[in-house]
Amino acid sequence: MKKLIVLIAAAFALSAPMAALAMDHGSMKMDHGSMKMDHGSGDVAHEEVVSSVKATFSVVSMKEHMKAMKMEMPKGVKETHHIKVEFKDAKTGKAITEGEVNVKVQGPDKVEQTKPLMAMDGHFGADFDLSKKGKYGVMCKFKVKDGQVRNSKFWYTVK
């Protein structure tokens, strides 16, 4: 529970500079569209169709993302990468933005991290500690609107 609170606090702290930039000082209206937390596209780590749902997984280095925004990583943050997944109907290409998503990551040292992915502006995502070099096993279990539970798994290598 404490980790969740710290994660939420970090997300708010990181989004504060974006909120300040989003303000239209001429009219004093907030442009809520520009307050989106863009984690960048990252590496497309895996893509597959599972029972008519296309899942596209990306892994974003938080250090590189912060560097691109000309910001420094906050002290004490253990998580090094943002894992995100976008779901689309395989036939229509329409985005699927509602559902439950859980990811388990097993590191090269066999340490496991399991987290629910939160819905975020067109994707589901969470931050993980991928600080050790080597192969990580990423296992995802997800349930979208139709209620069917689906699974996807792949390897991601940190160099």
C-alpha positions in Angstrom: 0.0 0.0 0.0 2.9 2.4 0.8 4.4 1.7 -2.6 1.1 2.6 -4.3 0.9 5.8 -2.3 4.5 6.7 -3.2 3.9 5.9 -6.9 0.7 8.1 -7.0 2.6 10.9 -5.3 5.4 10.6 -7.8 3.0 10.7 -10.7 1.4 13.9 -9.4 4.8 15.4 -8.7 6.0 14.6 -12.3 2.8 15.9 -13.8 2.9 19.3 -12.0 5.4 20.9 -14.4 3.2 19.7 -17.3 0.2 21.4 -15.7 2.1 24.6 -15.4 3.1 24.5 -19.1 -0.5 23.7 -20.2 -2.0 27.0 -18.9 -3.0 29.5 -21.6 -2.0 32.7 -19.8 -3.8 34.9 -22.4 -7.3 33.6 -21.5 -6.5 31.8 -18.2 -8.2 28.7 -19.4 -6.6 25.3 -18.8 -5.9 23.2 -21.9 -6.6 19.8 -20.3 -5.6 18.1 -23.6 -2.0 19.1 -23.2 -1.8 17.9 -19.6 -1.5 14.3 -20.9 1.5 12.5 -19.5 3.3 11.4 -22.7 5.7 8.6 -21.8 7.0 8.5 -25.4 6.7 5.6 -27.7 9.5 3.6 -26.2 10.6 0.4 -27.8 7.9 -1.8 -29.2 8.8 -4.8 -27.2 6.1 -7.2 -28.4 3.0 -7.2 -30.5 0.4 -10.0 -31.0 -3.2 -10.7 -31.5 -4.9 -12.7 -28.8 -8.5 -13.8 -29.4 -9.2 -10.8 -31.7 -7.5 -8.2 -29.5 -4.2 -6.7 -30.7 -1.8 -6.0 -27.9 1.2 -3.8 -28.4 3.7 -3.6 -25.6 6.3 -0.9 -25.2 9.0 -0.3 -22.7 10.1 3.2 -22.0 13.3 4.1 -20.1 12.2 6.6 -17.5 15.7 8.1 -17.4 15.7 8.8 -21.1 12.1 10.1 -20.9 13.1 12.5 -18.1 16.2 13.5 -20.0 14.2 14.4 -23.1 12.0 16.6 -20.9 15.1 18.2 -19.5 14.3 16.9 -16.0 16.1 14.8 -13.5 14.8 11.5 -12.0 13.5 12.1 -8.5 15.7 10.7 -5.7 14.7 7.4 -4.2 12.7 6.1 -7.2 13.5 2.5 -7.8 11.5 2.0 -10.9 13.5 2.5 -14.1 11.1 1.7 -16.9 7.5 2.2 -17.8 5.8 -0.8 -19.4 2.7 0.1 -21.4 0.3 -1.8 -23.5 -2.2 -0.6 -26.0 -5.2 -2.8 -27.0 -7.1 -2.6 -30.2 -9.9 -4.6 -31.8 -7.9 -6.6 -34.4 -10.6 -6.3 -37.0 -11.7 -2.7 -36.7 -8.5 -1.1 -35.3 -10.6 0.6 -32.7 -8.8 1.3 -29.4 -9.9 -0.6 -26.3 -9.4 1.6 -23.3 -11.3 -0.2 -20.6 -10.4 -3.4 -18.8 -8.2 -5.0 -16.1 -4.6 -5.6 -16.8 -2.0 -7.3 -14.6 1.7 -7.8 -15.4 4.3 -10.0 -13.8 8.0 -9.3 -14.6 10.7 -11.8 -13.8 14.2 -10.4 -13.9 17.4 -12.1 -14.9 18.0 -12.6 -11.1 14.6 -14.4 -10.9 13.1 -11.6 -8.7 9.5 -11.1 -9.6 7.4 -7.9 -9.7 3.6 -8.1 -10.1 1.5 -5.0 -10.6 -1.8 -3.9 -12.0 -1.5 -1.6 -15.0 -3.5 1.6 -14.7 -5.6 3.0 -17.6 -3.7 6.1 -18.9 -4.6 8.2 -21.9 -5.2 5.4 -24.4 -2.9 2.7 -22.9 -2.4 0.8 -19.6 0.9 1.2 -17.8 3.0 0.9 -14.7 6.6 1.5 -13.7 9.0 -1.4 -13.0 12.5 -1.9 -11.8 14.5 -3.2 -14.8 17.9 -1.9 -13.5 19.8 -5.2 -14.0 21.1 -6.0 -17.5 19.8 -9.2 -19.0 16.5 -10.9 -20.1 13.2 -10.1 -18.4 10.2 -12.3 -18.8 7.0 -10.2 -19.1 3.7 -12.0 -18.5 0.4 -10.2 -18.9 -3.1 -11.2 -18.0 -5.9 -8.9 -19.3 -9.6 -8.8 -19.4 -11.3 -6.2 -21.6 -15.0 -5.3 -22.2 -16.1 -8.8 -23.5 -15.0 -10.4 -20.2 -12.7 -12.9 -21.7 -9.4 -13.4 -19.9 -6.4 -13.3 -22.2 -2.7 -13.9 -21.7 0.4 -12.7 -23.5 4.1 -13.2 -22.6 7.4 -12.2 -24.1 11.1 -11.6 -23.3 12.6 -8.1 -23.1 16.4 -7.6 -22.9 18.0 -4.7 -21.1 21.4 -4.0 -22.5 
